[in-house]
Amino acid sequence: MGDYLKGKRALVTGGSAGIGLAVAKRLIAAGAEVVISGRNVEAGAVAEVELRRGGREARFIAFDAGQEESVRALIDGTTDTLGGLDILVNNAGPNGRAFGLGLVHELPSDDFDACIKVGLYGPFWCCKYALPVLTKAAESWVVNISAIVALRAAPKMTGYAIAKSGLEALTRQVANDYGGQGVRANAVVLGTMRAGEGDISTLPEGFDAATLDRVTARTTMVGHVGSYADAADAVLFLLSPGARFITGVSLPVDGGGLAKLAYPDYTDVHG
């Protein structure tokens, strides 16, 4: 991979586990100094130790993406720790009740509000307080982690889909308004992801990895789900010299799911 990010300073929100941790590992491997953040202090401490193996520079800072003052403190703490900021990866997002799942007429307003606070206000606040720092660098990047439900409807994904749709609009706005100051902003639009071939930690009850792959085969062109490594690789591509003329885009990393029309195969009709 090389060390093309040597000397760069990065913040990955939601970086203590999952996709965020995978991104942080890739950033460190490419030479960056990294701060990760999240709500779970215990998980953050474990992740910090893991990232610092081999003498790498990494630190965990606890924060709540749904609280503006917590986000402001995170940006201040990151800037103090790293001496500046070149890369912001907005990965922290809704989970649990804050996912905002339900039919529009049934979704409690408190659940919807919780989803928007974490999934849209959180990245907005991160950009709001990080951009004055990012624009001081010769070049800088914002990468927002989105999802295919921002572009295609899925049952009862009301709050989450609206939050991710807004996140992609935020991406384009930042790219447009700050491009002249050296900031490139892009979104990575993820399909279904899991950690690896053996990981079933994020699957619904009763599912195993083989079942998920079989179900997903009908919605992608490659016949299986993606991995956290696939997501992290996409982020690193957008930070690479090869992506220097790419900004304001939403890059699908979904095995062709967005490009595939869910349509019956009329050549496979029997009887």
N, C-alpha and C positions, 0 to 999 in steps of 0.2 A: 504493500500500500504506500510505503514511503512516509516521509514526515512533512508533507506539504502544508500542514497546519502548525508547524513548529513556531512557537512564540505567540500563537493565537490564544485568546482567552474566551472560554465558552461557558454558558449557563444552560443546563438542561433541566427544565421543570418536570416534576414527576420522574426524576432520574434515579430513584432508589430501587426500582424493580422494573421488570418487563421491558417494554420497548425503550423506555427512557434509559434504563441501565445499559441496554445493548448499544444505544447511540453513544452514551458516555464512554463505553469501552472503545468504540471505534474512533472517537475523537482523540482519546489519549494515545491510541496506537498510531494516529496520524500526527502526534506531536503537540497537541493542544493541552493547555492547562484547563481544568474543568471544575466547576461547582455544580453539584446536583442538589435538587431540592424536593421536598415532599412533606406530607403531614405525619407520616409514620417515623418517629425519631429512631426507634429501634432498628427498623429496616434501613434507614439512612446511615446509621452508624456501621452496620454490617457492610453495606455497599461501599462506604468510604474506605474501609479497610481493604476490601477487594480491589478497588480501583488504584489504591496507592502501592500495591505490590510492585516490586521492581523499581521503587524509588520515584514513581510517577507523582505528579502534583494533582491532588483532588481533595475536595472538601464538601461536606454535606451541610446545608442550611435548612432548618425546618421552616415551612411556611404553609399558609392556607390560601389557595388560589381564589377562594370566594370572598376574601377580605382585602380591601384596597390597601390598608395600612400595612398588612402583612406582606403584600406584594412589593410595596415601596421599600420596606425594610430589607426584603430579599435582594432587590436591585442594589441598594446601598451597600449591603453586606458583601455582595458579590464583587462590586467595584472596589471596595476596600481590600478584599482578599486578593484579587487578581491584579489590582492596579489599573483597571479599565475593563472594557468588554468589546469583543469583536463578533461573537456569535451568540445568538439567542435561539434556543430550540424550545418552542412552546409545545410541550408534550403532555403536561398535566391536564386531566380532563375528568368528566363526570364518571362516577361509579355508584353502584348500589341505588339507594333511593334517589340520588341526584342524577340518575340516568334519564329521568323524565319520561318513563315509559307509560303509554296508555293512549286511549282514544282521546281526541281533542276535547270532547264534551264531558269526559270523565276524569281527565287528568287534574289532580288537585293543584291549585295555583301555587301552593308552597313548594310542591315537587318541581313544577316547571321553573319557578324562580331559582331554586337550588341548582338546577341543571344549567341555566343561563349564567348564573353567578360564576360557577366554576368553569364552564365550557366556553363562555364568550367574554364575560367581563374579565376573567382571570388573564387570558392572553392579551386582551385590550390593555389592561393595567400594566402587564409586563412590557408591552410595546411602549406605552405612554411614558413609563419611567426609564426604560432602557434606551430609547432612541436618542435622547440628548447625549448619552454616553457613546452609543454606537457611531454617531455621526462625527465623533472626534477621531475615529480611526480612519486610516487611508481607504480601507475597504471593510465592509462588515456585512453580516448576513442575519436574516430572520428566517427560520424554517418553522412552519406551523404544521402540527400533525393533525390531519383531518381524516375523514372516513367517507366511504362511498355513499352513505346515506345522505350526504350533503348534496348529491347530484341525482340520486335515484330513490324513489320512495320505498319504504319497507314498513311492514305492519307495526303500528303502535310505537314507532320510534320518534314520537312527536318532539319532545324536548331536545333529545340528542341530535336529531336531524337539523332542527332549527339552529342549535348552537354551532354545529359544524358548518352549516351554510353561511352563517354570519362570520365564522372564522375565515372562510375562504374570501369573503368580501373584504375583511380586514387585511388579508394578505395582499390583495390587489391594491388597496388604498395605500398601504405602507410602501409597496413597490413604486407606485406612481408618485407619491408625495416626497419620498426620500431618496429616489434613485439618483438624483442629481448630486446627492451628498455621499455617494458611494455605498448606499445600502441596497442589497439585493434581497428581496423577500419572495419566498415561494412556499407552497403547501405540498405536503406529501399525503396523498389520498389513499388510505389503506382499505383493503378488503379484509377478509377474515384472517387473523394471524394467531399463531401459537408459538411457544418457545422453540420447539424442535420436534423431532419425530416421536419422542416418547412422552411429550408433555400433554396432559389433558386437564390441567389445573383450571383452565378458563372455560371448560365445556359445560353445557347444561347437564343436570343430573340424568343418568341413564345413557349418556353418550360416551363413546370411546373415540380415540383418534381415527380408527378405521371408519367408523360410522360417519364422523364429521367429514372426512375426505370424500366418502361416497356421496353424501348429500351435497357437498360443495362442488363436486364434479359437474353437477347440472347447471351451476351458475358461473363457472369459470371456463377458460379455454385450456387450462393445463391440468385440470382434474384433481387438484389438491389445494389445501390452504397454504398461505404464506407463513414465513417464520419471522421472529423478531429480527433475525439477521438480515432478512430481505428489507425490512423497514429501515434498519440502521444503514444499510448500504445505500439506499436511496437518499437518505439525508446527507451522507458523506459525498455522494456524487454532486449534489447541489452546492456543496461547499468546495468542490474541487476546481482546479483551473479549467477543466473541460466544460464547466458550466458557467463560465464568466459572462456569457451573453444571454443567460437565462434568468429572467425575473418576472414576477407577476403571474406565474403559472401554477396550476394545480396538477401535480404529477401523479397519475394513478399507479399504485403498486398493489395490484389486485388480481393478478393472473388472467387478465383480460376480461374480468367480470363486467366492467362498464361497457366494453365494446361488444359484448355478446348479447344478442337478442334472445330472450326466453321464448322460444317458438318451437312447436312440435316438429319432429323429423317425419315429413310425410312420405319419405322413401322407406320408412321402417314400419309399415302398416301390415298387419297380419290378420287374415280371416275376413 
